[in-house]
């Protein structure tokens, strides 16, 4: 591999490593990062468009996977009875109110 190709591979590797962070930051941040690489001469203008699209796509995929993992874990916790749901809290409030009324009536 020539020096330019090695530098390009290293640069892409660094950019991919930032994928999730860039996905959170959004497309504008990806574009700014790619523009900086073009200005430094580490990436050609022609390569920048496809790399931007790829990083945005991979970032969105990573973000979706993280969201799905979080959603699955929250549902698992709710299913285990570890966390109180809004309905649980409302039921408890109603029960406390009923008990307070009974006590006040005695």
Secondary structure, 3 states (H helix, E strand, C coil): CCHHHHHHHHHHHHHHHCHHHHHHHCHHHHHHHHHHHHHCCCCCHHHHHHHHHHHHHHHHHHHHHHHHHHHHHHHHHHHCCCCCCHHHHHHHHHHHHHHHHHHHHC
